[in-house]
């Protein structure tokens, strides 16, 4: 069997195995990659490839940014900063139609900037915001969907773990990718709050407005999030100016969050241990998937499948925009069935050469990919943020969530179309970096 056929069949086998519930993703990719490489380059070549992956890839300096960002997010999560962020957002926009739902979106954007974790943002705000919205008579579909949808913004708004992984997999500047997510993340927040305001303005029963508070109360509420905002500014400012690498900025962010947690007496030795334990679990999972993915990527490279795919796509008599939409639609469907990190490691070795051959900016494509990645998080049957909400809200009605998420998916499609038509939204801030 020729190498290209082995590459194609191995991808099909890998997808089938990954669709089997309970199969460890990293192990499956490593197994398929090793066997396929063995068939092409021999047993000794496959063993040598595994040794190279274990030393050169997973232990590289670039990967150190991941545990630091994860640690920063877990510290913010266990320090329960989400309540203060939500209270501040509520004070500023609670008096508007659907104000609590809009406040949830704003709080999730801010909390996502503090944690970089979609699951942490969704789970935290589900416990804080949904009971509050139920108290004031908000429709359950709107309440839970606003949390689940806006929780995905943590993957776009820096410091984003997903952006960092995309940069590592495709050897792109992590600093520029993080900066590229700022304006698209704000655009997402604006689209969500706008459609919530419009729907609740037309139907006040969907999400009634709360009594307005004074400007003094709004300013007082802002004090609770000032220090968290300062940490974000320090982390992103140091990356933007080039003072720190993303890894060094991640260390600054984790240290700052740790100090703030102890200073505010929200962090104890017990909660610190929980944060460290959760960080070890998450990082271990990511690194296991990464190790397996790099082994599989060795098979993909030796099969020449990326080169053949790029040549084939470039020769098609189809406008490049058509190819781009087809790739993004493929990711949307795949993301509904597969974890986004695994999807990234699995497909990028084949897709990214196509991106380069089509002349697309890899930073811009990264933003588009992360946005579709986010859409998959609220799309059943996988729907990671939907699962996170259901885990902390056992009495929630799944059917109401499914109906309530539709307007948010429509907003996501609109944002995706805008980002495709106007690449400078993603490229403007990275273009200002020296």
C-alpha positions as semicolon CSV with decimal commas, in nm:
position;residue;x (nm);y (nm);z (nm)
1;X;0,000;0,000;0,000
2;X;0,139;0,344;-0,092
3;X;0,204;0,610;0,179
4;X;-0,085;0,837;0,069
5;X;-0,337;0,553;0,098
6;X;-0,199;0,464;0,442
7;X;-0,240;0,827;0,548
8;X;-0,602;0,840;0,427
9;X;-0,701;0,507;0,583
10;X;-0,529;0,595;0,910
11;X;-0,728;0,919;0,934
12;X;-1,055;0,727;0,880
13;X;-0,959;0,467;1,141
14;X;-0,861;0,742;1,384
15;X;-1,193;0,922;1,346
16;X;-1,387;0,600;1,402
17;X;-1,188;0,520;1,716
18;X;-1,230;0,872;1,852
19;X;-1,607;0,850;1,808
20;X;-1,613;0,550;2,043
21;X;-1,703;0,685;2,385
22;X;-1,433;0,646;2,648
23;X;-1,137;0,603;2,413
24;X;-0,837;0,807;2,540
25;X;-0,761;1,059;2,267
26;X;-0,386;1,081;2,315
27;X;-0,342;0,703;2,323
28;X;-0,555;0,651;2,011
29;X;-0,360;0,908;1,809
30;X;-0,028;0,764;1,928
31;X;-0,133;0,408;1,841
32;X;-0,260;0,492;1,492
33;X;0,040;0,713;1,426
34;X;0,289;0,448;1,536
35;X;0,129;0,165;1,335
36;X;0,091;0,381;1,024
37;X;0,451;0,507;1,047
38;X;0,566;0,147;1,097
39;X;0,389;0,045;0,775
40;X;0,566;0,321;0,580
41;X;0,911;0,355;0,738
42;X;0,960;0,031;0,928
43;X;0,957;-0,063;1,295
44;X;1,295;0,095;1,379
45;X;1,190;0,420;1,212
46;X;0,868;0,429;1,411
47;X;1,053;0,376;1,741
48;X;1,300;0,652;1,653
49;X;1,013;0,888;1,569
50;X;0,846;0,830;1,907
51;X;1,173;0,907;2,085
52;X;1,216;1,230;1,892
53;X;0,860;1,341;1,967
54;X;0,893;1,274;2,341
55;X;1,209;1,482;2,369
56;X;1,194;1,759;2,109
57;X;0,822;1,842;2,094
58;X;0,649;1,796;2,427
59;X;0,947;1,923;2,632
60;X;1,000;2,236;2,422
61;X;1,011;2,578;2,592
62;X;0,710;2,695;2,392
63;X;0,484;2,450;2,576
64;X;0,559;2,607;2,914
65;X;0,306;2,882;2,844
66;X;0,023;2,628;2,876
67;X;0,061;2,528;3,244
68;X;0,112;2,892;3,344
69;X;-0,207;3,010;3,172
70;X;-0,397;2,711;3,312
71;X;-0,266;2,783;3,662
72;X;-0,368;3,149;3,636
73;X;-0,718;3,044;3,533
74;X;-0,755;2,787;3,811
75;X;-0,637;3,034;4,074
76;X;-0,893;3,290;3,954
77;X;-1,162;3,021;3,953
78;X;-1,089;2,894;4,307
79;X;-1,060;3,250;4,441
80;X;-1,424;3,305;4,331
81;X;-1,356;3,634;4,157
82;X;-1,655;3,562;3,930
83;X;-1,907;3,694;4,186
84;X;-1,747;4,039;4,202
85;X;-1,722;4,057;3,824
86;X;-2,089;3,966;3,785
87;X;-2,198;4,217;4,051
88;X;-2,011;4,496;3,873
89;X;-2,160;4,405;3,533
90;X;-2,506;4,388;3,688
91;X;-2,470;4,734;3,840
92;X;-2,379;4,886;3,503
93;X;-2,628;4,719;3,267
94;X;-2,889;4,552;3,489
95;X;-3,142;4,831;3,420
96;X;-3,147;4,757;3,045
97;X;-3,384;4,509;2,876
98;X;-3,235;4,167;2,947
99;X;-2,983;4,343;3,168
100;X;-2,888;4,041;3,377
101;X;-2,826;3,833;3,065
102;X;-2,622;4,118;2,914
103;X;-2,433;4,148;3,241
104;X;-2,360;3,775;3,224
105;X;-2,206;3,818;2,879
106;X;-1,992;4,110;2,997
107;X;-1,891;3,924;3,313
108;X;-1,797;3,615;3,111
109;X;-1,584;3,828;2,878
110;X;-1,404;3,976;3,178
111;X;-1,374;3,645;3,362
112;X;-1,256;3,475;3,043
113;X;-0,979;3,734;3,024
114;X;-0,882;3,642;3,379
115;X;-0,889;3,264;3,331
116;X;-0,850;3,175;2,963
117;X;-1,070;2,873;3,033
118;X;-1,408;2,821;2,869
119;X;-1,523;2,552;3,111
120;X;-1,421;2,755;3,418
121;X;-1,600;3,066;3,286
122;X;-1,920;2,878;3,199
123;X;-1,933;2,677;3,521
124;X;-1,863;2,980;3,740
125;X;-2,121;3,205;3,579
126;X;-2,379;2,926;3,566
127;X;-2,369;2,900;3,945
128;X;-2,374;3,278;3,996
129;X;-2,590;3,424;3,718
130;X;-2,856;3,163;3,643
131;X;-3,011;3,155;3,996
132;X;-3,014;3,535;3,991
133;X;-3,192;3,545;3,654
134;X;-3,442;3,283;3,769
135;X;-3,514;3,500;4,074
136;X;-3,619;3,790;3,850
137;X;-3,829;3,579;3,615
138;X;-3,592;3,533;3,320
139;X;-3,675;3,258;3,075
140;X;-3,456;2,955;3,145
141;X;-3,353;2,917;2,783
142;X;-3,214;3,272;2,776
143;X;-3,054;3,243;3,119
144;X;-2,858;2,922;3,057
145;X;-2,780;2,992;2,691
146;X;-2,635;3,334;2,771
147;X;-2,396;3,165;3,012
148;X;-2,304;2,876;2,782
149;X;-2,255;3,093;2,472
150;X;-2,062;3,375;2,636
151;X;-1,843;3,126;2,823
152;X;-1,686;3,031;2,491
153;X;-1,538;3,382;2,460
154;X;-1,258;3,268;2,692
155;X;-1,114;3,081;2,394
156;X;-1,091;3,404;2,193
157;X;-1,020;3,677;2,448
158;X;-0,657;3,661;2,571
159;X;-0,492;3,502;2,754
160;X;-0,644;3,214;2,558
161;X;-0,513;2,861;2,604
162;X;-0,665;2,760;2,270
163;X;-0,482;3,042;2,090
164;X;-0,155;2,939;2,251
165;X;-0,203;2,578;2,140
166;X;-0,286;2,687;1,784
167;X;0,036;2,887;1,776
168;X;0,243;2,594;1,903
169;X;0,092;2,341;1,663
170;X;0,142;2,565;1,358
171;X;0,462;2,740;1,472
172;X;0,304;3,085;1,471
173;X;0,367;3,379;1,703
174;X;0,167;3,319;2,019
175;X;0,200;3,686;2,114
176;X;0,043;3,802;1,786
177;X;-0,232;3,539;1,811
178;X;-0,324;3,652;2,162
179;X;-0,345;4,012;2,047
180;X;-0,547;3,911;1,742
181;X;-0,823;3,779;1,969
182;X;-0,898;4,109;2,144
183;X;-1,118;4,286;1,886
184;X;-1,297;3,968;1,766
185;X;-1,370;3,886;2,131
186;X;-1,519;4,231;2,188
187;X;-1,718;4,192;1,865
188;X;-1,862;3,866;1,998
189;X;-1,960;4,031;2,326
190;X;-2,125;4,318;2,137
191;X;-2,321;4,080;1,912
192;X;-2,446;3,878;2,210
193;X;-2,552;4,179;2,417
194;X;-2,715;4,344;2,113
195;X;-2,935;4,048;2,028
196;X;-3,026;4,002;2,398
197;X;-3,125;4,370;2,421
198;X;-3,331;4,353;2,102
199;X;-3,514;4,033;2,197
200;X;-3,592;4,155;2,548
201;X;-3,693;4,499;2,423
202;X;-3,948;4,337;2,191
203;X;-4,055;4,085;2,456
204;X;-3,990;4,221;2,809
205;X;-4,115;3,897;2,968
206;X;-3,814;3,719;2,821
207;X;-3,574;3,913;3,043
208;X;-3,717;4,201;3,250
209;X;-3,506;4,503;3,336
210;X;-3,399;4,563;3,695
211;X;-3,433;4,893;3,883
212;X;-3,148;5,130;3,802
213;X;-2,876;5,192;4,060
214;X;-2,692;5,517;4,128
215;X;-2,362;5,612;3,966
216;X;-2,199;5,594;4,309
217;X;-2,304;5,229;4,344
218;X;-2,170;5,154;3,996
219;X;-1,834;5,307;4,075
220;X;-1,815;5,123;4,407
221;X;-1,888;4,792;4,230
222;X;-1,597;4,856;3,995
223;X;-1,350;4,855;4,283
224;X;-1,397;4,482;4,323
225;X;-1,263;4,406;3,976
226;X;-0,995;4,675;3,951
227;X;-0,712;4,449;4,065
228;X;-0,818;4,166;3,836
229;X;-0,827;4,413;3,548
230;X;-0,481;4,533;3,645
231;X;-0,344;4,180;3,617
232;X;-0,493;4,147;3,268
233;X;-0,342;4,481;3,161
234;X;0,000;4,382;3,296
235;X;-0,006;4,042;3,123
236;X;-0,126;4,168;2,784
237;X;0,068;4,495;2,803
238;X;0,395;4,309;2,864
239;X;0,327;4,085;2,566
240;X;0,223;4,373;2,339
241;X;0,527;4,584;2,419
242;X;0,763;4,288;2,391
243;X;0,887;4,326;2,748
244;X;0,788;3,967;2,820
245;X;0,739;3,655;2,615
246;X;0,394;3,488;2,651
247;X;0,552;3,236;2,890
248;X;0,700;3,510;3,109
249;X;0,370;3,701;3,097
250;X;0,189;3,385;3,203
251;X;0,422;3,358;3,502
252;X;0,347;3,722;3,587
253;X;-0,026;3,658;3,561
254;X;-0,016;3,344;3,774
255;X;0,200;3,515;4,038
256;X;-0,024;3,823;4,041
257;X;-0,339;3,613;4,079
258;X;-0,176;3,413;4,358
259;X;-0,078;3,731;4,547
260;X;-0,423;3,884;4,494
261;X;-0,589;3,566;4,617
262;X;-0,391;3,562;4,942
263;X;-0,421;3,940;4,988
264;X;-0,801;3,925;4,955
265;X;-0,812;3,618;5,185
266;X;-0,998;3,427;4,917
267;X;-0,714;3,181;4,870
268;X;-0,619;2,937;5,144
269;X;-0,370;2,653;5,143
270;X;-0,659;2,414;5,081
271;X;-0,792;2,604;4,778
272;X;-0,436;2,653;4,650
273;X;-0,391;2,277;4,661
274;X;-0,716;2,234;4,467
275;X;-0,599;2,485;4,205
276;X;-0,263;2,308;4,169
277;X;-0,433;1,969;4,146
278;X;-0,678;2,088;3,879
279;X;-0,390;2,248;3,689
280;X;-0,193;1,923;3,694
281;X;-0,493;1,729;3,564
282;X;-0,566;1,974;3,284
283;X;-0,204;2,011;3,177
284;X;-0,154;1,635;3,193
285;X;-0,453;1,587;2,964
286;X;-0,332;1,850;2,718
287;X;0,022;1,713;2,711
288;X;-0,101;1,355;2,667
289;X;-0,313;1,464;2,370
290;X;-0,020;1,668;2,235
291;X;0,222;1,374;2,261
292;X;-0,018;1,143;2,081
293;X;-0,092;1,408;1,822
294;X;0,276;1,467;1,743
295;X;0,324;1,093;1,694
296;X;0,028;1,087;1,457
297;X;0,160;1,399;1,285
298;X;0,480;1,207;1,211
299;X;0,270;0,963;1,011
300;X;0,088;1,247;0,835
301;X;0,419;1,407;0,734
302;X;0,579;1,089;0,600
303;X;0,263;1,001;0,405
304;X;0,288;1,336;0,217
305;X;-0,085;1,381;0,273
306;X;-0,057;1,756;0,358
307;X;0,136;1,832;0,038
308;X;-0,104;1,636;-0,180
309;X;-0,407;1,797;-0,010
310;X;-0,263;2,148;-0,057
311;X;-0,188;2,085;-0,424
312;X;-0,535;1,940;-0,480
313;X;-0,719;2,227;-0,309
314;X;-0,512;2,488;-0,492
315;X;-0,596;2,331;-0,829
316;X;-0,973;2,326;-0,774
317;X;-1,171;2,564;-1,001
318;X;-1,337;2,714;-0,693
319;X;-1,289;3,064;-0,546
320;X;-1,071;3,067;-0,237
321;X;-1,365;3,194;-0,031
322;X;-1,554;2,876;-0,119
323;X;-1,266;2,660;0,001
324;X;-1,242;2,866;0,321
325;X;-1,613;2,826;0,396
326;X;-1,591;2,452;0,327
327;X;-1,300;2,416;0,572
328;X;-1,478;2,617;0,842
329;X;-1,799;2,417;0,791
330;X;-1,595;2,096;0,825
331;X;-1,460;2,224;1,158
332;X;-1,807;2,322;1,276
333;X;-1,941;1,971;1,213
334;X;-1,633;1,802;1,359
335;X;-1,640;2,031;1,662
336;X;-1,993;1,914;1,743
337;X;-1,858;1,562;1,800
338;X;-1,501;1,611;1,922
339;X;-1,307;1,803;2,183
340;X;-1,160;2,118;2,029
341;X;-0,802;2,054;2,145
342;X;-0,802;1,705;1,995
343;X;-0,961;1,841;1,676
344;X;-0,686;2,101;1,646
345;X;-0,399;1,857;1,693
346;X;-0,561;1,602;1,463
347;X;-0,643;1,819;1,162
348;X;-0,399;2,109;1,153
349;X;-0,108;1,911;1,003
350;X;-0,326;1,856;0,695
351;X;-0,529;2,178;0,691
352;X;-0,255;2,431;0,769
353;X;-0,052;2,360;0,451
354;X;-0,372;2,434;0,258
355;X;-0,402;2,764;0,446
356;X;-0,050;2,860;0,342
357;X;-0,096;2,743;-0,017
358;X;-0,409;2,958;-0,052
359;X;-0,218;3,264;0,068
360;X;-0,436;3,324;0,374
361;X;-0,286;3,500;0,672
362;X;-0,224;3,229;0,936
363;X;-0,306;3,468;1,223
364;X;-0,639;3,560;1,062
365;X;-0,718;3,194;0,992
366;X;-0,634;3,117;1,354
367;X;-0,899;3,365;1,470
368;X;-1,154;3,211;1,231
369;X;-1,066;2,860;1,352
370;X;-1,096;2,956;1,719
371;X;-1,434;3,117;1,652
372;X;-1,567;2,802;1,484
373;X;-1,403;2,603;1,767
374;X;-1,615;2,812;2,006
375;X;-1,932;2,748;1,806
376;X;-1,873;2,375;1,842
377;X;-1,872;2,420;2,220
378;X;-2,242;2,512;2,219
379;X;-2,342;2,269;1,943
380;X;-2,479;1,928;2,046
381;X;-2,404;1,646;2,081
382;X;-2,065;1,743;2,231
383;X;-2,137;2,100;2,343
384;X;-1,870;2,132;2,612
385;X;-2,008;2,448;2,772
386;X;-2,360;2,304;2,766
387;X;-2,229;2,006;2,963
388;X;-2,053;2,241;3,205
389;X;-2,380;2,427;3,270
390;X;-2,579;2,106;3,310
391;X;-2,321;1,974;3,557
392;X;-2,374;2,266;3,797
393;X;-2,746;2,312;3,719
394;X;-2,896;1,963;3,750
395;X;-3,256;2,087;3,726
396;X;-3,212;2,269;3,397
397;X;-3,435;2,171;3,104
398;X;-3,218;2,048;2,815
399;X;-3,486;2,133;2,557
400;X;-3,497;2,496;2,671
401;X;-3,120;2,518;2,635
402;X;-3,136;2,380;2,281
403;X;-3,398;2,637;2,180
404;X;-3,231;2,922;2,367
405;X;-2,893;2,870;2,200
406;X;-3,029;2,933;1,847
407;X;-3,006;3,318;1,860
408;X;-2,652;3,292;1,992
409;X;-2,548;3,061;1,708
410;X;-2,701;3,315;1,468
411;X;-2,488;3,586;1,633
412;X;-2,181;3,364;1,596
413;X;-2,251;3,315;1,225
414;X;-2,283;3,693;1,179
415;X;-1,953;3,752;1,361
416;X;-1,785;3,484;1,149
417;X;-1,909;3,650;0,830
418;X;-1,778;3,989;0,950
419;X;-1,437;3,843;1,036
420;X;-1,415;3,679;0,693
421;X;-1,509;4,001;0,512
422;X;-1,292;4,228;0,726
423;X;-0,967;4,048;0,820
424;X;-0,823;4,370;0,967
425;X;-1,048;4,329;1,270
426;X;-0,821;4,042;1,370
427;X;-0,497;4,178;1,221
428;X;-0,510;4,542;1,332
429;X;-0,361;4,508;1,681
430;X;-0,098;4,246;1,583
431;X;0,002;4,479;1,299
432;X;0,088;4,750;1,553
433;X;0,333;4,524;1,735
434;X;0,702;4,577;1,666
